[in-house]
Amino acid sequence: MSDTPKRSTLALLVSHWISMLGVALVTTAGFSWLFALPMQLQGHANNPYIGIVVFIFIPVIFLFGLVLIALGLLLARKRIQQGVAAAPDRPTYLRKLAIFFAVTTALNIVIGTQGTYRAVQHMETQQFCGQRCHVMKPEFTAHLDSPHSRVECVGCHVAPGAAGGVAAKAAGTRQLMDVVFHRVKQPIESAMESNRLVPASETCDQCHWPQMFHAVKLRMISHYGDDAANTKTETVLTMMTGGGNLGGIHGKHMNPGVEISYAAADPKRQTIPWVEYRNRNTGEVRTFLADGSSAKSVANLPRYQMQCVDCHNRPTHTFELPDRAIDEALGLGRISTTLPFIKKKAVELLKANYSSNEEASRKIPEELARFYKRSGADISNAGAEIAAIYNRNVFPDLKVTWGTYPNNLGHMDFPGCFRCHDGSHSTADQKATITQDCNTCHEPLAVEEASPAISRTLGLEDRIAGLQKR
């Protein structure tokens, strides 16, 4: 008597395909969850989309399978009661169950060990973040051409610890919904602009120790003219990088005990009317206001504490500007400097309007060949390189063009340093002003010189020329 309900339920289970499908879904979801959950809990899976799979997608499948089992049992019972089908005897349904569970177990082992594991592993890669999500194509493309190209996305965009993991899961869910319902802004906002930036102390500082920066660095900037010879000039600077007690750029802004806060008048933080300097070691506090601003006008502006990424805001997703991109290509020998007016024509082609990246890839080489009225390897290579520069910086379908994302490092292309160091930020008593003295951050050893003496003295001119010939 006690065995009747059990036999009846098992018999009904194998009597309808819907209940068997439900069992298959439940076991598959269970196996996948058991393989994926330990990776998530042990911290080996940081991608926010993995949390969606583990805590939302798999449980939904599991619950859906349970619903199908209940539905299948009801339908099977109804068919038997109506005489449409007969309940199988004990040997029959046990044999069916044995075969079913043997097959599903084998399949689930394959799915769990290969499918689930590889899916979780794939979601940790840059390719998943960049290639599976079209709106991230500009950021993904820029990332591939950066010094951090081997750093996983989660290394900078997910804070360590449980709180960071929970925040990442919530952000991943929101981002997924934005993509599904076409709510993503175009161009997409930077993390700084959307105010969802993970603090540099939790990401950048894990590799870049602020107290260990070098005191001075030598920087050489090559520039090519718009003339027929593409005349090259060099600017050589000694950058007072500093760090810690060494002073310099990093020491002045990030020295232990130094805290700098600022108020921004726009989401991209390009206009900064209020700055506060606080030194906890000396007790010094100074507040600076830009000309035309007042305490009342800045009172309601959002305020931020300065960190690495306020200047290094594009350390990985750096987008070039036409002039500088062509200068670099000429300097590296990717475009031949022997082509007359190549600098001028290349910049002109980059700034032209194209409806798509495909059109740019086609028209740029064609227009360059038409300009020179001949063909050749140097022209072909130049056309391909100019098109490549365009395609890694401009994305017409996503409304990303030249200058869409300001780079705050320096002050030649965007306000950058001059957002604060413009000579107009002063204290209320006018006794102190945020300096604009060039020598505070760098000392020029040569400025746009054709053959700087310092380059010859250091032996850099011949070395660079030799590299370009290669």
C-alpha positions in Angstrom: 0.0 0.0 0.0 2.8 2.5 0.9 4.4 2.0 -2.4 1.4 2.8 -4.5 1.7 6.7 -4.5 5.4 6.4 -5.4 4.7 4.0 -8.2 1.8 6.0 -9.5 3.9 9.3 -9.6 6.8 7.6 -11.4 4.4 6.0 -13.8 2.8 9.3 -14.6 6.2 11.0 -14.9 7.2 8.8 -17.8 3.8 8.9 -19.4 4.0 12.4 -20.8 6.7 14.2 -22.8 6.1 17.5 -21.0 7.0 16.1 -17.6 10.1 14.4 -19.0 11.2 17.7 -20.6 10.7 19.3 -17.2 12.9 16.7 -15.6 15.6 17.3 -18.2 15.5 21.1 -17.6 15.7 20.7 -13.9 18.6 18.3 -14.0 20.5 20.4 -16.6 20.0 23.6 -14.6 21.0 21.9 -11.4 24.2 20.5 -12.9 25.1 23.9 -14.5 24.4 25.7 -11.2 26.7 23.3 -9.3 29.5 23.9 -11.7 29.2 27.7 -12.0 28.3 28.6 -8.4 31.7 27.5 -6.8 33.6 29.7 -9.3 31.4 32.6 -8.5 31.7 32.2 -4.7 35.5 31.6 -4.8 36.0 34.9 -6.7 37.2 33.3 -10.0 34.4 34.8 -12.0 34.1 38.6 -11.7 32.2 39.4 -14.8 28.8 40.9 -13.9 27.0 38.9 -16.6 28.1 35.7 -14.9 26.1 36.7 -11.9 23.1 37.1 -14.1 23.6 33.6 -15.4 24.2 32.0 -12.0 21.6 33.8 -10.0 18.9 34.6 -12.5 19.0 32.7 -15.7 19.8 29.2 -14.3 17.3 29.4 -11.5 14.6 30.6 -13.9 15.2 27.5 -16.1 15.1 25.3 -12.9 11.7 26.7 -11.8 10.4 26.5 -15.4 11.3 22.8 -15.4 9.5 22.2 -12.1 6.4 23.8 -13.6 6.6 21.5 -16.7 6.9 18.5 -14.4 3.7 19.4 -12.6 1.9 20.2 -15.8 3.0 16.9 -17.4 1.8 14.9 -14.3 -1.6 16.5 -14.5 -1.9 15.9 -18.3 -0.8 12.3 -17.9 -3.2 11.6 -15.0 -6.0 13.1 -17.1 -5.2 11.0 -20.1 -5.2 7.8 -18.0 -8.5 8.7 -16.3 -10.1 9.4 -19.7 -8.8 6.0 -21.0 -6.7 7.6 -23.7 -3.6 6.0 -22.3 -2.7 3.3 -19.8 -0.2 3.7 -17.0 2.9 1.6 -17.6 3.7 -1.3 -15.3 6.6 -1.1 -12.9 9.3 -2.8 -15.0 8.4 -0.6 -18.0 8.6 2.8 -16.3 11.7 1.8 -14.3 13.4 0.8 -17.6 12.4 4.1 -19.2 13.6 6.1 -16.2 16.9 4.3 -16.1 17.5 5.0 -19.8 16.4 8.6 -19.5 18.6 9.4 -16.4 21.6 7.6 -18.0 21.3 9.7 -21.1 20.6 13.0 -19.3 23.4 12.4 -16.8 25.9 11.9 -19.6 24.7 15.0 -21.4 24.7 17.1 -18.2 28.3 16.0 -17.4 29.4 17.2 -20.8 27.3 20.5 -20.4 28.5 21.1 -16.9 32.2 20.4 -17.4 32.5 21.8 -20.9 29.6 24.1 -21.7 29.1 25.8 -18.4 32.8 26.1 -17.5 33.7 27.4 -20.9 30.8 29.8 -20.9 31.9 31.3 -17.6 35.5 31.4 -18.8 34.4 33.1 -22.0 32.5 35.8 -20.1 35.7 36.7 -18.4 37.3 37.8 -21.7 37.5 41.2 -23.4 36.0 39.5 -26.5 32.8 38.8 -24.6 32.5 42.4 -23.3 33.4 44.0 -26.6 32.4 41.7 -29.4 29.1 40.4 -28.0 27.9 43.9 -27.2 27.9 46.1 -30.3 27.6 49.4 -28.3 30.9 48.6 -26.7 32.8 48.3 -30.0 34.6 51.7 -29.8 35.8 50.9 -26.2 36.8 47.4 -27.2 38.7 48.6 -30.3 40.6 51.3 -28.3 41.4 48.7 -25.6 43.1 46.4 -28.1 45.5 49.3 -29.0 46.3 50.2 -25.4 49.1 49.3 -22.9 46.4 47.5 -20.8 45.2 45.3 -23.7 46.0 42.1 -21.7 44.1 43.3 -18.6 40.6 41.9 -18.3 37.8 44.4 -18.3 36.8 43.3 -14.7 40.2 44.3 -13.5 39.3 47.9 -13.7 35.6 48.0 -13.9 34.7 45.7 -10.9 35.7 46.7 -7.4 37.2 43.9 -5.3 35.3 42.2 -2.5 31.7 41.2 -1.9 30.3 44.7 -2.2 32.0 45.2 -5.5 30.7 41.9 -6.8 27.1 42.8 -5.8 27.4 46.2 -7.4 28.8 44.6 -10.5 25.9 42.2 -10.7 23.4 45.0 -10.4 25.2 47.0 -13.0 25.4 44.0 -15.4 21.6 43.5 -15.1 20.9 47.1 -15.8 23.3 47.1 -18.8 21.7 44.0 -20.2 18.2 45.5 -19.9 19.5 48.7 -21.5 20.8 46.8 -24.5 17.7 44.6 -24.8 15.3 47.6 -24.7 17.6 49.9 -26.8 18.1 52.4 -24.0 21.8 52.7 -24.4 23.0 56.3 -25.0 25.0 56.9 -28.2 27.8 57.6 -27.8 27.9 55.6 -24.6 28.9 57.6 -21.5 32.4 57.1 -20.0 32.4 55.7 -16.4 33.4 59.1 -15.2 30.6 60.9 -17.0 28.0 58.4 -15.7 29.5 58.7 -12.2 29.9 54.9 -12.0 33.6 54.9 -11.9 35.3 52.4 -9.6 37.8 54.3 -7.4 41.4 54.2 -8.6 42.5 53.2 -5.1 40.7 49.9 -5.6 41.8 49.3 -9.2 44.8 51.3 -10.6 46.6 51.4 -7.3 46.7 47.6 -7.1 49.4 47.7 -9.8 50.6 51.3 -9.9 51.9 52.3 -6.5 51.6 56.1 -6.3 54.7 56.5 -4.1 57.0 54.7 -6.5 56.8 57.1 -9.6 60.1 58.4 -11.0 61.2 61.9 -10.4 61.8 62.9 -14.0 61.0 61.4 -17.4 62.2 62.5 -20.9 59.5 62.9 -23.5 60.0 63.4 -27.2 57.1 64.6 -29.3 57.4 64.4 -33.1 55.4 66.6 -35.4 55.2 66.6 -39.2 54.4 69.7 -41.2 51.8 70.2 -44.0 54.4 71.0 -46.6 55.5 68.9 -49.5 58.5 67.4 -47.5 56.4 66.6 -44.5 59.0 68.4 -42.5 59.7 66.8 -39.1 60.2 68.8 -35.9 60.8 67.6 -32.4 59.8 68.9 -29.0 61.8 67.5 -26.1 60.5 67.8 -22.5 61.7 66.7 -19.1 58.5 65.8 -17.3 58.6 66.4 -13.5 56.6 63.3 -12.8 57.7 63.0 -9.2 55.8 60.9 -6.7 55.7 60.8 -2.9 58.3 63.0 -1.3 59.9 63.7 -4.7 57.3 66.3 -5.4 56.6 66.9 -9.1 53.2 66.3 -10.7 52.2 63.2 -8.7 53.7 64.4 -5.5 51.9 67.7 -5.6 48.5 66.1 -6.2 48.8 62.6 -4.6 51.3 63.0 -1.8 50.3 61.2 1.5 48.1 63.7 3.4 47.2 65.8 0.4 43.6 65.8 -0.6 42.3 67.8 -3.5 38.5 68.2 -4.1 36.8 69.9 -7.0 33.4 70.8 -8.4 32.5 70.2 -12.0 29.9 72.1 -14.0 29.4 69.4 -16.6 29.1 65.6 -16.6 32.4 65.2 -18.5 34.1 67.3 -15.9 35.7 69.6 -18.4 34.7 72.8 -16.6 36.0 73.1 -13.0 35.1 76.4 -11.3 35.9 75.3 -7.7 39.0 73.6 -6.2 39.9 72.9 -2.6 43.5 71.9 -1.5 43.8 70.3 1.9 47.1 69.1 3.5 46.4 67.0 6.6 50.0 66.9 7.6 50.3 70.7 7.8 46.7 71.6 8.4 46.7 73.9 5.4 43.4 74.5 3.6 42.9 76.7 0.5 39.9 77.2 -1.7 40.1 78.5 -5.2 37.4 79.9 -7.4 37.6 80.5 -11.2 37.1 84.0 -12.5 33.3 84.7 -12.8 32.4 82.1 -10.2 31.2 82.6 -6.7 30.5 80.4 -3.6 26.8 80.6 -4.4 27.2 79.6 -8.1 29.1 76.5 -7.2 27.2 75.5 -4.1 25.0 72.9 -5.8 27.6 71.5 -8.2 28.6 67.9 -7.7 32.0 67.6 -5.9 34.6 64.9 -6.2 37.9 64.0 -4.6 40.7 64.0 -7.0 42.2 60.6 -8.0 44.5 59.2 -10.7 41.8 59.0 -13.3 40.9 62.6 -13.1 43.9 63.2 -15.3 44.6 59.7 -16.6 40.9 59.3 -17.6 41.7 57.3 -20.8 44.5 55.0 -19.7 43.1 52.1 -21.7 40.3 53.4 -24.0 42.3 56.1 -25.7 41.0 57.7 -28.8 43.4 59.6 -31.1 42.9 62.8 -33.0 43.8 63.0 -36.7 46.9 65.2 -36.5 48.6 63.2 -33.7 47.6 59.9 -35.1 49.2 60.7 -38.5 52.3 62.0 -36.7 52.7 58.7 -34.9 52.2 56.7 -38.1 54.8 58.7 -39.9 57.2 58.4 -36.9 56.8 54.7 -36.8 57.3 54.3 -40.5 53.8 53.0 -41.1 53.3 55.8 -43.6 56.2 56.8 -45.9 57.4 60.4 -45.3 58.6 60.4 -49.0 55.1 60.9 -50.2 54.7 64.6 -50.9 52.0 66.3 -48.8 51.0 63.0 -47.2 50.6 64.6 -43.7 48.2 67.2 -45.1 46.2 64.8 -47.3 46.0 62.1 -44.6 44.5 64.5 -42.1 42.1 65.8 -44.7 40.9 62.3 -45.5 40.5 61.5 -41.8 38.3 64.5 -41.2 36.0 63.8 -44.2 32.5 62.6 -43.5 31.7 58.9 -44.1 28.4 57.2 -43.6 30.0 54.0 -42.2 33.3 52.4 -41.4 32.9 50.3 -44.5 32.6 53.4 -46.7 35.7 54.9 -45.0 37.7 51.7 -45.6 36.8 51.9 -49.3 37.0 55.6 -50.0 40.2 56.6 -48.1 42.5 54.4 -50.2 40.7 55.3 -53.4 40.9 59.1 -52.7 44.6 58.8 -51.8 45.4 56.9 -55.0 43.4 59.5 -57.0 45.4 62.4 -55.3 48.7 60.9 -56.3 47.5 59.8 -59.7 49.5 56.6 -59.5 49.7 53.4 -57.6 52.4 51.8 -55.6 53.2 49.9 -52.4 53.9 53.1 -50.4 50.5 54.6 -51.5 48.7 51.4 -50.9 50.2 51.0 -47.4 49.5 54.6 -46.6 45.8 54.2 -47.6 45.4 51.1 -45.5 47.0 52.7 -42.5 44.9 55.9 -42.7 41.7 53.8 -43.0 42.8 51.8 -40.0 43.3 55.0 -38.0 39.9 56.1 -38.9 38.3 52.8 -38.1 39.7 52.5 -34.6 38.7 56.1 -33.6 35.4 56.9 -35.5 32.2 54.8 -35.4 29.5 56.7 -37.3 26.7 54.2 -36.4 27.4 54.7 -32.7 27.9 58.5 -33.0 31.6 58.3 -31.9 33.7 60.8 -33.8 36.9 62.8 -33.3 37.0 64.3 -29.9 33.9 62.6 -28.5 35.9 61.4 -25.5 38.2 64.1 -24.1 41.6 63.0 -22.8 42.6 65.0 -19.7 46.3 64.0 -19.8 48.2 67.1 -20.9 46.7 70.2 -22.4 47.4 70.3 -26.1 44.3 68.7 -27.5 41.8 69.2 -24.7 41.7 71.5 -21.6 43.2 68.8 -19.5 45.6 70.4 -16.9 44.2 73.8 -17.8 40.8 73.0 -16.3 42.5 74.1 -13.1 45.9 75.4 -14.1 44.6 78.2 -16.2 45.8 81.1 -14.0 42.2 82.2 -13.2 41.6 80.0 -10.1 42.4 82.2 -7.1 41.6 82.3 -3.4 39.1 84.8 -2.0 41.8 87.2 -0.9 43.6 86.9 -4.2 46.8 86.0 -2.4 47.2 82.6 -4.1 46.4 81.3 -7.6 46.7 77.8 -9.1 49.8 78.2 -11.1 50.0 78.1 -14.9 53.8 78.2 -14.9 55.0 75.7 -17.6 58.1 74.8 -15.7 56.1 73.5 -12.7 55.3 70.3 -14.6 57.9 70.2 -17.4 61.0 72.0 -18.7 61.4 72.3 -22.5 64.7 71.2 -23.8 63.6 71.8 -27.4 60.5 73.2 -28.9 59.6 72.2 -32.5 63.2 72.1 -33.7 64.2 70.3 -36.8 67.2 68.6 -35.2 67.4 69.3 -31.5 70.9 69.4 -30.0 69.7 67.4 -27.0 68.7 64.5 -29.3 72.1 64.4 -30.9 73.8 64.7 -27.5 71.9 61.7 -26.1 72.3 59.7 -29.3 68.6 59.5 -29.8 68.4 61.1 -33.2 70.4 58.3 -35.0 68.7 55.6 -33.0 65.2 56.8 -33.9 66.2 57.2 -37.5 67.4 53.6 -37.5 64.2 52.3 -36.1 62.2 54.2 -38.7 64.2 52.7 -41.5 63.3 49.2 -40.3 
